[in-house]
Amino acid sequence: MRAHDAARRVRVLPNQLRGLRDAAGLSTAEADRAVWAIEPGGARYAGAAAVSRILRELPGYAWLARLYDMPLAAPLAEAAYRLVARNRHILARVYSATPECARPGCDCYAEGE
């Protein structure tokens, strides 16, 4: 996503970053369950709604975010999001993604902390 956000309008942080959950007012379970988008004014979005909100900030992707507003799209998007979220470990292996917290210098909680 960062590659599509040249203006740095969206700040991406791992939910395991020390102090982040407390600052965002999220429980560990909430943070582990879904991606969150939290606006400076305090509006909060979780799951597919958060993805839609993030896409609205990325040049060239606002049209995709508008699909979420179509009738019946939100429940379908949320179901698809839950399916992907349950299987994100598979996607990480397929795409050889390095978790943010595995990168040098990231101050994350240890597993299960």
ABEGO torsion letter per residue (X at the ends): XAAABAAGABBBBBAABBGAAAAAGBBAAAAAABBBBBBAAGBBBBEAAAAAAAAAABBGAAAAAAAAABBGAAAAAAAAAAAAAAAAAAAAAAAGBBBAAABBGBBBBBBGX
